[in-house]
Amino acid sequence: MMNTPTNHDARLRAFRSRHGRRGSAYIMILVTAMMASTFGLAGMYVSRVQNRNTGLMGDWKEAETYAMSAIDLGLLIILQNPTDWRTRLEADSFTPINKQAIGRGTCTTVAADPVDGSISNNNTDAVLLTGIGEVGKSVFKWQVKLDANGELVPGSWRRVVD
Amino acid sequence: MRSRKGHRDAWRLARGMGLIETVMCMLLISTMLVGSLQLLAASKAAELSATRQSVGRQLAEDLMAEILSLAYEDSAPDGAIGRESESGGNRATWNDIDDYDGWKKSPPEYKDGKQVAGLSSGWERSVDVEWVGKDNVDLVSGAETSVKRIIVSVSFDGDLITRKVAIRTAAWPKTAGTPSHVLLLVVADANALDPEEIARSNLIQSWGWVVNIIDDSAWQSEYDSAFEQNDVVYVPATVDSDILLLKLANAPIGIVNEEPKQGVVLGLATSFKDFATETDIRITDNTHYITNTLTSGAEYSMYDGPSNGIRGLDGSPAPGNQNLARQAKGGPVSPQIVTLEEGAADCNWGFATSRRVWVPWGNKNTRVSSLSAEARTIMERAIDWAAVHD
């Protein structure tokens, strides 16, 4: 018996021409490409974050060094003004060094009397000297205690965390 | 003519991709592939840059700390920046900061002349020391100003990686210590320190550290606050691990530990082994900072005086452990000096939140005065290493 084209076969061919399978290949390729791009971008983002963290840690350690330098410069003021360093510190509004440029950042020295707030009214009061180092967004503060003679008390170093 | 079934079979067999589809797919794939490879290359370059920055920073900080530990000027100053009579080739004899002026070294070396392990000859460190104004540290002076500016530069293959600047003045007291080193010493009773805790504190302070103390029974919140104020924790064998519990387990700062039970808590191993009659350890890895002044394969006693034995790891070790020494005699091997890097896998199915070090003299009765010179060197370098974190 001879086989003749049927209506069913014709409908199949029409359906195939309208709703062909070709588009699915493009979609698969596009999805795969999108995934590959996402992975690549994610890797790039992770590297950027790592770089930023490394930079921030470097800034923080550098700010620590500048804070120590600020303390040192404050001690020099006292050394070079042995008779009137207390008056001198008050005259400078307790901030004899204010955002002085150093390296990639700045350093600031702040003096304070922990007893009554006035450094010059009593020569026996201790003094707290705070050194502030700033690099970018990183801020580090060291604080030391000075005795009545303006000499650093060993072991009095303290990191100030706001 | 084909039957209906034959048509369906033919239709199935005919499935596949046409030439146009194939070409389009290849175009899309190649475009995306090129883009992805470029991203990968950029990502790798960024990673390499971050690694070099980190290494450069460490090298600069290490050298700057070494310089800042010295005096402002020689005890017999000659009125000029530079070495007075010290040998130019032996840094160990340099005794004031301007001895470093003009110094350059590649590859980097420690103060004792030993090369820093793991660094290629492309790395170079150099130092400049100048007098500067006290009101403007960028203003260089040819004459004494009582203020010296120190610049440490680190480069790789001629490219500047990092530069560190610090100031030192004539006012800096000799007893100031190095304030960037603050250590938290855990003690059994903060109100009544054990003499051996005092001895450890004194020894650590002699290395330039500022020592803060915290009771092993303090609250976790007090420990969390203390972590903010300190660079490293030292746990002597005098503390009670059953009281200290897990307070250090997630510490963000490095830990050097003597107490055996606490070493298990910190994830270094699942148990420890006591060698009560032994004193000697054998160095198995001297490429690490902690042991690189010692000889690989050599045996060293941890005691010069009365011994309290040594203690090493046992059971299952942390996958991330680096073993630096073992017991000198007998077997099986029990690691005696062990480091666990921050982020490395511990034996508690997690990752170390900071650097950890196990040292072998963990006995409540161990006297600091009995420790040998090598044991003290290991202790000092273990603290230095654990205090560093990225």
Contacts between the chains, C-beta under 8 A, distances in Angstrom:
chain1	res1	chain2	res2	distance
A	2	B	1	5.2
A	3	B	1	3.3
A	3	B	2	5.2
A	3	B	3	4.9
A	3	B	4	7.6
A	3	B	6	7.2
A	4	B	1	5.8
A	5	B	1	7.5
A	6	B	4	6.3
A	8	B	4	6.7
A	9	B	4	6.8
A	9	B	7	5.2
A	12	B	7	7.6
A	12	B	11	6.9
A	16	B	11	7.6
A	21	B	15	6.8
A	22	B	17	7.7
A	22	B	18	7.0
A	22	B	21	5.5
A	25	B	17	5.8
A	25	B	21	5.3
A	25	B	25	6.1
A	26	B	21	7.5
A	26	B	24	6.7
A	26	B	25	7.3
A	26	B	28	7.6
A	29	B	25	4.9
A	29	B	28	5.0
A	29	B	29	6.3
A	30	B	28	6.8
A	32	B	29	7.8
A	32	B	32	7.9
A	33	B	28	6.0
A	33	B	29	6.8
A	33	B	31	7.8
A	33	B	32	3.6
A	36	B	32	5.7
A	36	B	33	7.4
A	36	B	36	4.8
A	37	B	32	6.3
A	37	B	35	6.5
A	37	B	36	6.3
A	37	B	39	7.7
A	39	B	36	7.5
A	40	B	35	7.2
A	40	B	36	4.5
A	40	B	39	3.4
A	40	B	40	6.1
A	40	B	43	7.4
A	41	B	39	6.6
A	43	B	39	6.8
A	43	B	40	6.7
A	43	B	43	4.4
A	44	B	39	5.4
A	44	B	42	6.2
A	44	B	43	4.9
A	44	B	46	7.4
A	46	B	43	7.6
A	47	B	42	7.8
A	47	B	43	4.6
A	47	B	44	8.0
A	47	B	46	3.7
A	47	B	47	5.2
A	47	B	50	7.2
A	48	B	46	6.6
A	50	B	46	7.4
A	50	B	47	6.7
A	50	B	50	4.9
A	51	B	46	5.5
A	51	B	49	6.5
A	51	B	50	4.7
A	51	B	53	7.7
A	54	B	50	4.7
A	54	B	53	5.0
A	54	B	54	5.3
A	54	B	57	7.7
A	54	B	390	7.2
A	55	B	53	7.2
A	57	B	54	8.0
A	57	B	57	7.5
A	57	B	390	6.3
A	58	B	53	6.7
A	58	B	57	5.0
A	58	B	162	7.0
A	61	B	57	6.8
A	61	B	61	6.1
A	62	B	164	6.7
A	62	B	165	8.0
A	64	B	180	5.6
A	65	B	64	6.8
A	65	B	164	6.7
A	65	B	165	7.5
A	65	B	166	5.0
A	65	B	180	7.4
A	66	B	166	7.9
A	68	B	68	7.8
A	68	B	166	7.3
A	68	B	179	5.9
A	68	B	180	6.6
A	69	B	166	5.7
A	69	B	167	3.8
A	69	B	168	7.8
A	71	B	179	7.8
A	72	B	167	5.7
A	72	B	168	6.2
A	72	B	169	4.9
A	72	B	171	6.7
A	72	B	172	5.5
A	73	B	134	6.3
A	73	B	147	7.4
A	73	B	167	6.4
A	73	B	169	6.3
A	75	B	169	6.7
A	75	B	171	3.9
A	75	B	172	6.7
A	75	B	173	7.6
A	76	B	134	6.0
A	76	B	146	6.2
A	76	B	147	6.8
A	76	B	169	4.2
A	76	B	170	6.9
A	76	B	171	4.2
A	78	B	171	6.9
A	79	B	146	7.8
A	79	B	169	7.8
A	79	B	170	6.8
A	79	B	171	3.9
A	80	B	146	7.3
A	80	B	171	7.9
A	100	B	135	7.4
A	100	B	136	7.6
A	100	B	137	6.9
A	101	B	136	7.7
A	101	B	137	7.3
A	101	B	138	6.4
A	102	B	137	5.2
A	102	B	165	6.1
A	102	B	167	6.6
A	103	B	163	7.6
A	103	B	164	7.4
A	103	B	165	3.3
A	104	B	165	7.7
A	107	B	167	7.9
A	142	B	179	5.8
A	144	B	179	7.6
A	151	B	173	6.8
A	152	B	173	5.3
A	152	B	175	7.8
A	152	B	176	5.6
A	154	B	173	7.9
A	154	B	175	4.7
A	154	B	176	6.8
A	154	B	177	6.5
A	155	B	177	7.5
A	155	B	205	7.4
A	155	B	210	6.3
A	155	B	211	7.9
A	157	B	177	7.2
A	157	B	179	4.1
A	157	B	182	7.1
A	157	B	210	4.9
A	158	B	229	7.5
A	159	B	182	6.6
A	159	B	228	7.9
A	159	B	229	5.4
A	161	B	228	5.3
A	161	B	229	6.8
